[in-house]
Amino acid sequence: MQTLSVSLGDRSYPILIGSNLLPQSNLYVPHIHSRQICIVTNNTVAPLYLEELKNKLADFYVDSVILPDGESHKNLETLNLIFTELLEKKHNRTTTLIALGGGVVGDMTGFAAACYQRGVNFIQIPTTLLSMVDSSVGGKTGVNHIMGKNMIGAFYQPQAVIADISLLKTLPAREISAGLAEVIKYGLISDYQFFVWLEQNIELLMAGDEAALSYAVLRSCENKAQVVTQDEREGGIRAILNLGHTFGHAIETAQGYGNWLHGEAVAAGMVMAADLSMRRGDISHSDFNRITNLLERSNLPTKAPQEMTPEQFIELMGVDKKVVDGRLRLVLLKSLGSAIITSDIDAGLLLETFAACR
């Protein structure tokens, strides 16, 4: 097992990464500060792991909420199911919520924890590759609105993240690919040597090799923790973690939440960001080809939906959280392993990117 720390003063917390961690209750019980627990999961994960986790918490008063699975349910209506359970079972402000699931469960549980009685503790036990390497770390929580993804939420840090690589054995291949989009992102924005390692080991990751997955999760979390420690609330450098996301969120919103997985939309969005970076003269055509090749080898899309118009992209991107004073900011590549955040975007080049990447 490897342990990392997200260093945020009194909000610091550990990330534990290894195999067969779920059965080891001694890893997460120290982060539970009362007798009350509410496990939040979904109807895909619950049959696999809920009873096992409950059995490990037999000394506590444990309630659970089973949410419908999928991005299409990441909304205020579903969030209210968590609040209803907490109120009906009379959970007080010392309760601990445990998110047992992927990114949707983690984001919603964290947001519920931030809101319930103005803030209660929560623990992340991610069950997908994407949530292990991205959404469970850093304290971004929230739900979607029909007009924009993750537009309602809060920055709220967990007490701990328990990333049990063994849980990925039950993950469908499509979900592994979706998680790899976020893994590849870290190589592109700040870790060229990791990008090279991914080029050399992508087939092992696709095959579910536990050692390779453990290393990829560790390296990804190291990269994210380093950025979050510098900029917890995304006032500056943390925005580089959104490479491809402004384009990708537009795709998710236009296509209907859940029709494209988040990682799939981010992959297409990263290609668009790389294409624009190439047109600006910041990366070479060879660099662009390396990016698209790695994404293709990960079974990820490298083209946006053909039916999406430039006007539709621009309208939806205008709702993005990185828009400041009406000006769109994009995360682009200065080189492989180095990202920039810029509002200096040539409209003509952007239109060329829309044309080339659909």
SERO-4910 file (N, C-alpha, C, O; in steps of 0.05 Angstrom, whole numbers):
BEGIN
 pado doro    nc1    nc2    nc3   cac1   cac2   cac3    cc1    cc2    cc3    oc1    oc2    oc3
  Met    A     17    -24      0      0      0      0     17     25      0     38     26     14
  Gln    A      9     45    -16     23     71    -17      4     91     -4    -20     90     -7
  Thr    A     16    110     10      1    132     23     11    159     14     35    165     16
  Leu    A     -7    175      3      0    203     -4    -15    221     15    -34    213     28
  Ser    A     -7    246     15    -21    266     32    -29    290     14    -12    300     -1
  Val    A    -54    299     17    -62    324      5    -59    345     28    -75    345     47
  Ser    A    -39    362     26    -31    379     48    -46    406     46    -39    423     30
  Leu    A    -67    408     63    -84    432     63    -89    442     91   -112    449     98
  Gly    A    -68    442    107    -71    451    135    -89    433    150    -85    409    151
  Asp    A   -109    445    164   -128    429    180   -147    413    163   -163    398    173
  Arg    A   -146    416    136   -163    401    118   -147    379    103   -156    368     84
  Ser    A   -123    374    113   -106    354    100   -117    326    104   -132    321    123
  Tyr    A   -111    308     85   -122    281     87   -104    262     71    -90    270     53
  Pro    A   -105    236     78    -89    216     64   -104    204     40   -128    203     40
  Ile    A    -88    196     20    -98    179     -1    -84    152      1    -59    151     -1
  Leu    A    -99    131      6    -87    104      9    -92     89    -17   -115     87    -27
  Ile    A    -71     78    -29    -73     64    -55    -60     36    -52    -37     34    -44
  Gly    A    -76     16    -59    -66    -11    -57    -87    -31    -64   -109    -24    -72
  Ser    A    -81    -57    -61   -100    -78    -67   -112    -89    -41   -100    -89    -20
  Asn    A   -137    -98    -43   -152   -111    -21   -153    -93      4   -149   -102     26
  Leu    A   -159    -67     -1   -161    -48     22   -189    -48     34   -191    -43     58
  Leu    A   -210    -54     18   -237    -53     29   -241    -71     53   -254    -63     72
  Pro    A   -230    -95     53   -233   -112     77   -218   -103    102   -223   -112    124
  Gln    A   -200    -84     98   -183    -75    121   -196    -50    134   -188    -27    128
  Ser    A   -215    -55    152   -230    -33    164   -212    -15    180   -219      8    185
  Asn    A   -189    -25    189   -171     -8    205   -160     16    188   -149     35    200
  Leu    A   -163     14    162   -154     36    145   -173     60    145   -165     83    142
  Tyr    A   -199     54    147   -218     76    145   -233     83    171   -243    105    174
  Val    A   -234     64    190   -247     69    216   -234     93    231   -249    108    243
  Pro    A   -208     97    230   -197    120    244   -207    147    234   -204    167    248
  His    A   -219    147    210   -229    173    199   -259    176    204   -271    195    194
  Ile    A   -271    158    220   -299    160    227   -300    170    256   -288    158    274
  His    A   -314    192    261   -312    205    287   -338    204    304   -340    218    323
  Ser    A   -356    186    297   -380    182    313   -391    154    308   -379    139    292
  Arg    A   -413    147    321   -425    121    318   -443    119    293   -450     97    285
  Gln    A   -449    142    281   -468    143    258   -452    143    232   -433    158    229
  Ile    A   -462    127    213   -450    126    187   -473    123    167   -493    109    172
  Cys    A   -470    136    144   -489    132    122   -472    127     97   -457    144     88
  Ile    A   -475    103     86   -461     96     61   -478    103     37   -501     96     36
  Val    A   -466    118     19   -480    126     -6   -468    110    -29   -444    112    -33
  Thr    A   -484     96    -43   -474     80    -66   -495     81    -88   -513     97    -87
  Asn    A   -492     63   -108   -513     63   -129   -521     34   -135   -510     15   -123
  Asn    A   -541     30   -152   -552      4   -156   -534    -15   -173   -541    -38   -176
  Thr    A   -512     -5   -183   -492    -22   -196   -472    -32   -176   -464    -56   -175
  Val    A   -462    -14   -159   -441    -21   -139   -452    -36   -115   -439    -53   -104
  Ala    A   -476    -29   -107   -487    -40    -82   -487    -70    -81   -478    -82    -61
  Pro    A   -496    -84   -102   -495   -114   -101   -467   -125    -99   -463   -148    -90
  Leu    A   -447   -110   -107   -419   -120   -107   -405   -116    -80   -391   -134    -70
  Tyr    A   -409    -93    -67   -392    -86    -45   -406    -75    -20   -393    -72      1
  Leu    A   -432    -68    -22   -445    -55      1   -445    -73     26   -438    -63     47
  Glu    A   -454    -98     23   -455   -115     47   -428   -120     59   -425   -121     84
  Glu    A   -408   -123     42   -381   -127     52   -372   -103     69   -361   -106     91
  Leu    A   -378    -79     60   -370    -55     75   -386    -53    101   -375    -47    122
  Lys    A   -412    -59     99   -429    -58    123   -418    -77    144   -417    -71    168
  Asn    A   -411   -101    135   -401   -121    154   -375   -112    168   -371   -119    192
  Lys    A   -359    -97    154   -335    -86    166   -340    -63    186   -322    -55    201
  Leu    A   -364    -53    185   -372    -31    203   -394    -40    223   -411    -24    230
  Ala    A   -392    -65    231   -414    -76    248   -415    -63    275   -436    -64    288
  Asp    A   -395    -49    284   -395    -36    310   -408     -8    309   -409      5    329
  Phe    A   -416      0    285   -428     26    282   -458     24    275   -468      2    268
  Tyr    A   -472     46    277   -500     48    267   -498     56    238   -492     79    232
  Val    A   -503     37    220   -499     42    192   -525     43    176   -541     24    177
  Asp    A   -530     65    162   -552     67    143   -540     69    115   -516     73    112
  Ser    A   -556     65     95   -546     67     68   -567     78     49   -591     76     54
  Val    A   -557     91     28   -574    102      7   -564     90    -19   -540     92    -26
  Ile    A   -582     78    -35   -575     67    -61   -587     85    -82   -611     85    -86
  Leu    A   -569     99    -96   -578    118   -117   -580    104   -144   -567     83   -148
  Pro    A   -596    114   -162   -595    104   -190   -568    110   -202   -557    131   -197
  Asp    A   -558     92   -219   -532     95   -230   -532    113   -255   -551    112   -271
  Gly    A   -512    129   -259   -508    143   -283   -508    173   -281   -520    185   -262
  Glu    A   -494    186   -299   -491    215   -299   -518    229   -302   -521    252   -293
  Ser    A   -537    216   -315   -563    229   -319   -578    234   -293   -597    249   -292
  His    A   -569    220   -272   -582    223   -246   -566    241   -227   -573    244   -203
  Lys    A   -546    254   -237   -530    271   -220   -542    299   -219   -534    318   -232
  Asn    A   -564    301   -203   -579    326   -202   -591    330   -174   -587    314   -156
  Leu    A   -604    353   -171   -614    360   -144   -636    340   -135   -638    335   -111
  Glu    A   -652    330   -153   -673    311   -145   -660    286   -132   -670    277   -112
  Thr    A   -640    275   -145   -627    251   -134   -612    258   -108   -612    242    -89
  Leu    A   -599    281   -107   -585    290    -83   -604    290    -59   -596    284    -37
  Asn    A   -629    297    -63   -648    299    -42   -654    272    -29   -662    270     -6
  Leu    A   -649    250    -44   -652    223    -32   -633    219     -9   -639    206     11
  Ile    A   -609    231    -11   -589    228     11   -599    244     35   -598    234     57
  Phe    A   -608    269     31   -617    285     53   -641    272     67   -643    273     91
  Thr    A   -659    261     51   -683    248     63   -675    225     81   -685    222    103
  Glu    A   -656    208     72   -647    186     89   -634    196    114   -639    186    136
  Leu    A   -617    216    112   -604    227    136   -624    239    156   -621    235    180
  Leu    A   -644    252    146   -664    264    164   -682    243    176   -688    243    200
  Glu    A   -691    224    159   -709    203    170   -695    186    191   -708    177    210
  Lys    A   -669    181    188   -654    165    207   -641    181    229   -625    171    244
  Lys    A   -648    207    229   -639    226    250   -608    227    253   -598    225    276
  His    A   -595    229    231   -566    233    232   -560    262    242   -572    281    233
  Asn    A   -541    263    260   -533    290    271   -508    300    257   -498    288    239
  Arg    A   -498    322    266   -476    335    252   -449    322    257   -428    330    247
  Thr    A   -448    300    274   -424    285    277   -423    260    259   -404    245    261
  Thr    A   -444    256    243   -445    233    226   -422    233    205   -411    254    199
  Thr    A   -417    210    194   -397    208    172   -411    195    148   -424    173    150
  Leu    A   -409    208    125   -419    196    100   -396    181     87   -373    191     87
  Ile    A   -401    159     75   -381    144     59   -391    141     31   -412    130     26
  Ala    A   -375    152     12   -382    149    -16   -369    124    -27   -345    121    -28
  Leu    A   -386    105    -34   -377     79    -45   -387     77    -74   -410     69    -79
  Gly    A   -370     86    -93   -379     86   -121   -360    102   -138   -337    109   -130
  Gly    A   -369    109   -161   -353    124   -180   -356    154   -176   -363    163   -154
  Gly    A   -349    169   -197   -348    198   -195   -375    211   -188   -376    230   -173
  Val    A   -397    200   -199   -423    212   -193   -430    208   -164   -439    227   -151
  Val    A   -426    184   -153   -432    179   -125   -413    196   -107   -423    208    -88
  Gly    A   -388    198   -114   -369    214    -98   -376    243    -98   -375    256    -77
  Asp    A   -382    254   -122   -389    283   -123   -414    289   -108   -416    309    -94
  Met    A   -434    272   -110   -460    277    -96   -458    273    -66   -469    288    -51
  Thr    A   -443    252    -58   -439    248    -29   -424    271    -17   -430    280      5
  Gly    A   -403    280    -30   -387    303    -20   -404    328    -18   -401    343      1
  Phe    A   -421    333    -38   -438    357    -37   -459    354    -15   -464    374     -1
  Ala    A   -470    330    -12   -489    326     11   -475    331     37   -487    343     55
  Ala    A   -450    321     40   -436    325     65   -430    354     70   -431    363     93
  Ala    A   -424    369     49   -419    398     52   -443    413     61   -441    433     75
  Cys    A   -467    403     53   -492    417     58   -506    408     83   -518    425     97
  Tyr    A   -505    383     90   -522    372    112   -513    384    138   -490    382    147
  Gln    A   -532    398    152   -526    411    177   -501    429    175   -486    431    194
  Arg    A   -498    440    151   -475    459    145   -448    446    145   -428    459    148
  Gly    A   -447    419    143   -421    406    139   -417    383    158   -414    386    182
  Val    A   -415    358    146   -408    335    162   -385    321    148   -379    327    125
  Asn    A   -372    302    162   -349    288    151   -357    268    129   -379    257    130
  Phe    A   -339    264    110   -343    242     91   -317    230     82   -296    242     84
  Ile    A   -319    205     73   -297    189     64   -302    179     36   -325    172     29
  Gln    A   -282    180     19   -285    170     -9   -273    142    -11   -250    137     -5
  Ile    A   -290    123    -20   -280     97    -29   -288     94    -58   -309     82    -64
  Pro    A   -271    104    -76   -278    103   -105   -276     75   -116   -259     59   -108
  Thr    A   -294     69   -135   -296     42   -146   -290     42   -176   -291     21   -189
  Thr    A   -284     65   -188   -277     67   -217   -250     79   -220   -240     93   -202
  Leu    A   -237     73   -242   -210     85   -247   -212    115   -248   -195    129   -237
  Leu    A   -233    126   -261   -235    155   -264   -237    168   -236   -225    188   -231
  Ser    A   -254    156   -219   -257    169   -192   -232    165   -175   -226    183   -159
  Met    A   -217    144   -179   -192    140   -164   -171    161   -171   -158    172   -153
  Val    A   -169    167   -197   -148    185   -206   -156    214   -207   -139    232   -209
  Asp    A   -182    220   -204   -190    247   -209   -211    257   -189   -205    273   -171
  Ser    A   -236    247   -192   -258    261   -178   -258    257   -148   -268    274   -133
  Ser    A   -246    235   -137   -246    231   -108   -225    248    -94   -226    251    -70
  Val    A   -207    260   -109   -185    275    -97   -188    305   -104   -193    312   -127
  Gly    A   -186    322    -84   -186    350    -89   -210    366    -79   -209    391    -78
  Gly    A   -231    352    -71   -253    366    -58   -273    380    -75   -290    395    -65
  Lys    A   -273    374   -101   -294    385   -118   -319    367   -116   -317    343   -121
  Thr    A   -341    379   -108   -366    364   -105   -388    379   -119   -386    403   -123
  Gly    A   -410    364   -126   -431    379   -138   -449    362   -156   -446    338   -158
  Val    A   -468    375   -169   -487    362   -187   -489    378   -212   -480    401   -214
  Asn    A   -502    366   -232   -505    379   -258   -532    395   -259   -550    390   -243
  His    A   -533    414   -277   -557    428   -284   -562    423   -314   -543    418   -328
  Ile    A   -586    424   -322   -592    418   -350   -577    437   -369   -572    430   -392
  Met    A   -569    461   -359   -555    480   -375   -524    478   -373   -510    490   -389
  Gly    A   -514    462   -354   -485    460   -352   -477    440   -331   -490    436   -311
  Lys    A   -454    427   -336   -444    406   -319   -430    417   -294   -414    436   -296
  Asn    A   -436    405   -271   -423    412   -246   -426    441   -239   -408    453   -226
  Met    A   -448    453   -246   -451    482   -241   -462    488   -213   -462    511   -205
  Ile    A   -470    468   -198   -480    471   -171   -464    454   -153   -465    429   -155
  Gly    A   -448    466   -135   -431    449   -119   -415    465    -99   -420    489    -94
  Ala    A   -395    452    -87   -378    465    -67   -351    452    -66   -348    429    -74
  Phe    A   -331    467    -57   -305    455    -51   -307    444    -23   -311    459     -4
  Tyr    A   -304    418    -19   -307    406      7   -290    381      8   -295    362     -7
  Gln    A   -270    380     25   -250    359     25   -259    335     42   -272    338     62
  Pro    A   -252    311     33   -258    287     48   -239    284     72   -219    298     74
  Gln    A   -246    264     89   -228    257    111   -206    238    102   -184    238    113
  Ala    A   -212    223     81   -192    204     70   -203    193     44   -227    194     38
  Val    A   -184    184     27   -191    170      2   -179    143      3   -155    140      6
  Ile    A   -195    122      0   -186     94      0   -189     83    -28   -211     76    -36
  Ala    A   -167     81    -43   -167     72    -71   -158     43    -71   -134     37    -72
  Asp    A   -178     25    -72   -173     -4    -72   -172    -13   -101   -193    -16   -114
  Ile    A   -149    -18   -112   -145    -26   -140   -160    -52   -146   -169    -56   -169
  Ser    A   -164    -69   -126   -178    -94   -131   -207    -90   -140   -218   -107   -154
  Leu    A   -219    -67   -133   -246    -62   -141   -249    -57   -171   -271    -59   -182
  Leu    A   -227    -52   -184   -228    -47   -213   -233    -73   -229   -238    -72   -253
  Lys    A   -230    -96   -216   -234   -121   -230   -263   -124   -241   -267   -138   -261
  Thr    A   -282   -111   -228   -310   -114   -237   -318    -91   -256   -341    -89   -264
  Leu    A   -298    -74   -263   -304    -51   -279   -305    -58   -309   -287    -71   -319
  Pro    A   -326    -50   -323   -327    -56   -352   -304    -42   -367   -294    -22   -358
  Ala    A   -297    -54   -390   -274    -43   -405   -279    -14   -414   -260      2   -414
  Arg    A   -304     -7   -420   -309     21   -428   -303     40   -405   -293     62   -410
  Glu    A   -308     32   -380   -303     49   -357   -272     51   -352   -263     72   -344
  Ile    A   -258     30   -357   -229     31   -355   -218     52   -375   -201     68   -368
  Ser    A   -228     50   -399   -219     70   -420   -226     98   -411   -209    116   -414
  Ala    A   -250    102   -401   -258    129   -393   -239    140   -371   -232    163   -371
  Gly    A   -231    122   -352   -212    131   -332   -185    138   -343   -171    156   -333
  Leu    A   -177    123   -363   -150    128   -375   -149    156   -388   -127    167   -390
  Ala    A   -171    167   -396   -170    194   -407   -159    214   -386   -142    230   -392
  Glu    A   -168    211   -361   -158    229   -340   -129    222   -333   -114    240   -326
  Val    A   -122    197   -334    -94    189   -329    -76    202   -350    -55    213   -343
  Ile    A    -83    199   -375    -67    211   -397    -65    241   -394    -44    253   -400
  Lys    A    -86    253   -384    -86    282   -379    -63    291   -362    -50    311   -367
  Tyr    A    -57    276   -341    -35    284   -323     -8    284   -337      8    301   -333
  Gly    A     -5    264   -354     20    263   -370     22    288   -388     44    299   -391
  Leu    A      0    296   -400      0    318   -418      5    345   -405     19    362   -416
  Ile    A     -7    349   -381     -6    376   -369     19    381   -352     28    404   -349
  Ser    A     32    360   -341     53    366   -323     74    344   -319     92    347   -303
  Asp    A     72    321   -334     89    299   -327     96    283   -353     84    262   -358
  Tyr    A    115    294   -368    121    282   -394    132    253   -391    125    236   -407
  Gln    A    148    248   -370    158    221   -366    136    201   -361    137    178   -369
  Phe    A    115    210   -348     91    193   -344     77    188   -370     68    166   -375
  Phe    A     76    208   -387     64    205   -414     79    184   -429     67    167   -442
  Val    A    105    184   -428    122    164   -442    116    137   -430    113    117   -445
  Trp    A    115    135   -404    108    109   -391     81     99   -400     78     75   -405
  Leu    A     62    116   -403     35    108   -413     37     97   -441     24     78   -448
  Glu    A     53    111   -458     56    101   -485     67     72   -485     60     56   -502
  Gln    A     84     67   -466     97     40   -465     80     19   -451     85     -5   -455
  Asn    A     61     27   -435     46      8   -418     16      9   -421      2     -3   -405
  Ile    A      6     22   -442    -23     26   -444    -37     -1   -447    -60     -4   -437
  Glu    A    -25    -20   -461    -38    -46   -464    -41    -61   -438    -61    -74   -433
  Leu    A    -21    -58   -420    -24    -71   -393    -47    -58   -378    -62    -72   -365
  Leu    A    -49    -32   -380    -71    -19   -366    -98    -27   -377   -117    -32   -362
  Met    A   -100    -29   -403   -125    -37   -416   -132    -66   -408   -156    -73   -407
  Ala    A   -112    -83   -403   -117   -110   -395   -123   -114   -366   -128   -136   -357
  Gly    A   -122    -92   -350   -128    -93   -322   -105   -103   -305   -110   -112   -282
  Asp    A    -80   -100   -314    -57   -109   -298    -56    -92   -272    -55    -68   -273
  Glu    A    -57   -106   -249    -60    -93   -224    -36    -76   -217    -39    -54   -206
  Ala    A    -12    -85   -223     12    -70   -217     13    -44   -233     19    -23   -223
  Ala    A      7    -47   -259      7    -23   -276    -15     -3   -268    -10     21   -267
  Leu    A    -39    -13   -261    -60      5   -252    -52     18   -226    -58     42   -222
  Ser    A    -40      4   -207    -32     16   -182    -12     39   -187    -14     60   -174
  Tyr    A      7     34   -205     26     55   -211     13     79   -224     19    102   -217
  Ala    A     -6     74   -243    -19     96   -256    -36    113   -237    -37    137   -239
  Val    A    -50     99   -218    -66    113   -198    -48    130   -180    -54    153   -174
  Leu    A    -26    117   -171     -7    131   -154      4    156   -167      4    178   -156
  Arg    A     14    153   -192     26    176   -206      6    198   -211     12    221   -209
  Ser    A    -19    190   -219    -40    209   -224    -46    225   -198    -49    249   -199
  Cys    A    -50    210   -176    -57    224   -151    -34    242   -141    -39    263   -130
  Glu    A     -9    233   -146     13    251   -139     12    277   -154     16    298   -143
  Asn    A      6    275   -180      4    299   -196    -19    317   -187    -16    341   -185
  Lys    A    -42    305   -182    -65    321   -174    -61    333   -146    -67    357   -142
  Ala    A    -51    317   -127    -46    328   -100    -27    351   -100    -31    370    -86
  Gln    A     -7    350   -117     12    372   -119     -1    398   -128      5    419   -117
  Val    A    -19    396   -147    -33    419   -157    -53    430   -137    -55    454   -132
  Val    A    -69    411   -125    -90    419   -106    -77    433    -82    -88    452    -71
  Thr    A    -54    423    -73    -41    435    -50    -33    464    -56    -34    480    -37
  Gln    A    -26    470    -80    -19    497    -88    -44    515    -91    -42    539    -86
  Asp    A    -66    503    -99    -89    520   -107   -115    504   -102   -126    492   -121
  Glu    A   -124    504    -77   -147    487    -70   -172    495    -84   -188    477    -92
  Arg    A   -178    521    -88   -204    530    -98   -203    540   -127   -220    555   -135
  Glu    A   -183    531   -141   -180    537   -170   -180    567   -176   -194    576   -194
  Gly    A   -164    581   -161   -160    609   -167   -139    614   -188   -136    637   -198
  Gly    A   -123    594   -194   -101    597   -213    -93    571   -226   -107    561   -243
  Ile    A    -71    559   -217    -58    537   -230    -76    512   -231    -73    496   -249
  Arg    A    -94    509   -212   -110    484   -212   -126    481   -237   -134    459   -245
  Ala    A   -132    503   -251   -147    502   -276   -134    484   -297   -147    475   -315
  Ile    A   -107    480   -295    -94    463   -315   -105    434   -314   -103    419   -333
  Leu    A   -117    426   -291   -129    400   -289   -153    396   -307   -164    374   -311
  Asn    A   -162    419   -319   -186    418   -336   -179    416   -366   -195    423   -383
  Leu    A   -155    407   -373   -148    404   -401   -169    386   -415   -175    364   -406
  Gly    A   -181    397   -436   -201    383   -451   -229    384   -439   -248    376   -452
  His    A   -232    394   -415   -258    393   -401   -277    414   -411   -301    409   -411
  Thr    A   -268    437   -419   -287    457   -429   -300    447   -455   -325    450   -458
  Phe    A   -285    436   -473   -296    424   -497   -313    399   -488   -335    395   -498
  Gly    A   -302    383   -470   -315    358   -463   -342    362   -449   -361    348   -454
  His    A   -343    382   -431   -368    387   -417   -389    397   -437   -413    390   -434
  Ala    A   -381    411   -457   -400    420   -478   -412    395   -492   -436    394   -498
  Ile    A   -394    376   -498   -404    351   -511   -423    336   -493   -444    327   -502
  Glu    A   -416    333   -467   -434    319   -448   -461    332   -446   -482    319   -446
  Thr    A   -461    359   -444   -487    373   -442   -503    371   -467   -528    366   -465
  Ala    A   -490    374   -490   -505    372   -516   -516    344   -521   -538    342   -532
  Gln    A   -501    324   -514   -509    297   -520   -528    285   -500   -540    264   -504
  Gly    A   -531    298   -477   -548    288   -455   -530    272   -436   -516    254   -444
  Tyr    A   -531    280   -411   -512    268   -391   -515    238   -391   -536    227   -388
  Gly    A   -492    225   -394   -491    196   -392   -488    182   -419   -480    159   -421
  Asn    A   -496    195   -441   -493    183   -467   -464    181   -476   -456    161   -487
  Trp    A   -449    202   -470   -420    200   -471   -410    199   -442   -418    215   -426
  Leu    A   -393    179   -436   -381    179   -410   -363    204   -407   -352    214   -427
  His    A   -359    213   -382   -343    237   -378   -315    234   -390   -306    253   -403
  Gly    A   -302    211   -386   -275    207   -397   -275    207   -427   -255    216   -439
  Glu    A   -296    197   -439   -298    197   -468   -299    226   -479   -286    233   -498
  Ala    A   -316    242   -466   -319    270   -474   -293    286   -469   -285    302   -486
  Val    A   -279    280   -447   -254    293   -441   -233    285   -462   -217    302   -471
  Ala    A   -233    260   -471   -214    251   -491   -217    267   -517   -198    277   -528
  Ala    A   -242    269   -527   -247    285   -551   -240    314   -546   -230    327   -564
  Gly    A   -246    324   -521   -239    351   -515   -209    356   -514   -199    377   -522
  Met    A   -193    336   -505   -164    339   -504   -153    340   -533   -134    355   -538
  Val    A   -165    325   -551   -156    326   -579   -162    354   -590   -145    365   -605
  Met    A   -185    366   -583   -191    393   -593   -171    413   -581   -162    431   -595
  Ala    A   -165    410   -555   -145    428   -543   -118    425   -556   -103    444   -560
  Ala    A   -111    400   -562    -85    395   -574    -84    406   -603    -64    417   -612
  Asp    A   -106    403   -617   -108    413   -644   -105    444   -644    -90    454   -660
  Leu    A   -118    457   -626   -116    486   -624    -87    494   -616    -77    514   -626
  Ser    A    -75    479   -598    -48    484   -590    -29    481   -614    -10    497   -617
  Met    A    -34    461   -631    -17    457   -655    -21    481   -674     -1    490   -686
  Arg    A    -45    490   -678    -51    512   -696    -38    538   -686    -32    556   -702
  Arg    A    -35    540   -660    -22    564   -648      9    562   -650     23    581   -645
  Gly    A     19    539   -658     47    535   -661     61    526   -636     86    527   -634
  Asp    A     46    517   -616     58    510   -590     67    481   -589     87    475   -577
  Ile    A     53    463   -603     62    435   -605     63    428   -634     50    440   -651
  Ser    A     79    407   -640     83    399   -668     61    380   -677     46    369   -660
  His    A     60    375   -703     41    356   -713     48    328   -703     30    311   -699
  Ser    A     74    323   -699     82    297   -688     72    294   -660     63    272   -652
  Asp    A     74    315   -644     63    314   -616     33    308   -617     23    292   -601
  Phe    A     19    322   -635    -10    318   -637    -16    289   -644    -35    277   -633
  Asn    A     -1    277   -662     -5    249   -670      0    230   -646    -14    210   -644
  Arg    A     20    236   -630     25    219   -607      2    219   -587     -5    199   -576
  Ile    A    -10    243   -584    -33    245   -566    -57    229   -576    -68    213   -562
  Thr    A    -63    233   -602    -87    219   -613    -82    189   -614   -100    173   -610
  Asn    A    -57    181   -620    -50    153   -621    -54    139   -594    -66    117   -592
  Leu    A    -45    152   -572    -48    141   -545    -78    139   -538    -86    119   -525
  Leu    A    -93    159   -544   -122    158   -538   -136    136   -554   -153    122   -544
  Glu    A   -128    133   -580   -140    112   -596   -133     84   -585   -150     66   -585
  Arg    A   -108     81   -576   -100     55   -564   -115     50   -538   -117     27   -529
  Ser    A   -126     71   -526   -142     68   -502   -172     64   -508   -188     64   -489
  Asn    A   -178     61   -533   -206     58   -542   -223     82   -535   -246     79   -526
  Leu    A   -211    105   -538   -225    130   -532   -231    146   -558   -216    144   -577
  Pro    A   -253    161   -558   -259    176   -582   -239    200   -586   -231    212   -567
  Thr    A   -233    205   -611   -215    228   -617   -229    248   -635   -216    266   -645
  Lys    A   -255    245   -638   -271    264   -654   -296    271   -637   -307    254   -624
  Ala    A   -303    296   -638   -328    305   -626   -352    297   -643   -348    290   -666
  Pro    A   -376    297   -632   -399    289   -648   -402    307   -672   -401    332   -670
  Gln    A   -405    295   -695   -405    309   -720   -428    329   -722   -427    350   -735
  Glu    A   -451    323   -708   -474    340   -710   -472    365   -693   -489    383   -696
  Met    A   -452    367   -676   -449    391   -660   -437    414   -677   -416    410   -689
  Thr    A   -450    436   -677   -441    459   -693   -422    476   -677   -422    475   -652
  Pro    A   -405    492   -691   -388    511   -676   -404    529   -658   -396    535   -636
  Glu    A   -427    538   -668   -444    556   -652   -453    542   -626   -454    555   -605
  Gln    A   -460    517   -628   -469    502   -605   -446    499   -585   -450    502   -561
  Phe    A   -422    492   -595   -399    491   -577   -394    517   -563   -391    518   -538
  Ile    A   -394    539   -578   -388    565   -566   -409    572   -545   -402    583   -524
  Glu    A   -434    567   -551   -455    573   -531   -452    558   -506   -453    569   -484
  Leu    A   -447    532   -508   -444    515   -484   -418    520   -470   -418    519   -445
  Met    A   -397    526   -484   -372    532   -471   -373    559   -456   -358    563   -437
  Gly    A   -392    576   -464   -395    601   -450   -407    599   -423   -406    618   -407
  Val    A   -418    575   -416   -429    570   -389   -408    558   -371   -412    554   -347
  Asp    A   -384    553   -382   -363    540   -367   -354    557   -343   -354    581   -345
  Lys    A   -346    543   -322   -338    557   -297   -312    573   -301   -306    590   -284
  Lys    A   -297    567   -322   -272    582   -326   -276    608   -341   -257    623   -346
  Val    A   -301    614   -350   -306    640   -362   -303    662   -341   -315    660   -320
  Val    A   -288    682   -347   -283    705   -329   -290    730   -344   -278    736   -365
  Asp    A   -308    746   -332   -316    772   -344   -324    768   -374   -318    785   -390
  Gly    A   -338    747   -379   -348    742   -406   -328    731   -426   -334    727   -449
  Arg    A   -303    727   -416   -282    717   -434   -276    688   -428   -272    680   -405
  Leu    A   -276    672   -449   -271    644   -447   -241    639   -441   -224    651   -455
  Arg    A   -235    622   -422   -208    614   -416   -205    584   -423   -223    568   -415
  Leu    A   -184    577   -437   -179    549   -444   -153    540   -433   -134    555   -430
  Val    A   -152    514   -427   -126    501   -420   -116    489   -445   -129    472   -458
  Leu    A    -92    498   -453    -79    488   -478    -51    478   -471    -42    480   -448
  Leu    A    -38    466   -490    -12    454   -486     10    472   -497      8    481   -520
  Lys    A     30    478   -480     54    492   -489     74    472   -501     89    479   -519
  Ser    A     73    448   -491     89    426   -501     77    401   -488     60    403   -471
  Leu    A     87    377   -496     78    353   -482     89    354   -454    114    355   -450
  Gly    A     72    353   -434     80    355   -406     79    383   -395     89    387   -373
  Ser    A     68    402   -409     66    429   -399     41    443   -410     37    444   -434
  Ala    A     24    453   -392     -1    465   -400     -1    495   -392     14    504   -375
  Ile    A    -18    510   -407    -21    538   -401    -51    544   -400    -68    530   -411
  Ile    A    -58    565   -385    -86    575   -384    -87    602   -397    -72    620   -390
  Thr    A   -104    604   -417   -103    629   -433   -131    638   -442   -148    622   -447
  Ser    A   -134    665   -443   -158    677   -455   -152    688   -482   -169    698   -496
  Asp    A   -126    686   -490   -117    697   -516   -122    675   -537   -104    660   -545
  Ile    A   -147    674   -546   -155    653   -565   -164    665   -591   -182    681   -592
  Asp    A   -150    658   -612   -157    668   -639   -182    655   -649   -183    630   -651
  Ala    A   -203    670   -654   -229    659   -662   -227    643   -687   -241    623   -690
  Gly    A   -211    652   -706   -208    638   -731   -195    610   -727   -204    591   -739
  Leu    A   -175    609   -710   -162    583   -705   -181    564   -690   -182    540   -695
  Leu    A   -197    576   -672   -217    560   -658   -237    547   -677   -245    524   -674
  Leu    A   -246    563   -697   -265    552   -717   -252    530   -733   -265    511   -741
  Glu    A   -226    534   -739   -212    513   -754   -211    487   -738   -214    465   -749
  Thr    A   -207    490   -712   -207    466   -694   -234    452   -694   -236    428   -696
  Phe    A   -255    468   -692   -282    456   -692   -286    440   -718   -298    419   -718
  Ala    A   -277    451   -740   -280    439   -767   -264    413   -769   -273    393   -780
  Ala    A   -240    413   -757   -222    390   -760   -228    367   -741   -221    345   -747
  Cys    A   -241    373   -719   -243    353   -697   -272    342   -695   -279    332   -673
  Arg    A   -287    344   -716   -314    333   -715   -318    313   -738   -339    301   -742
***
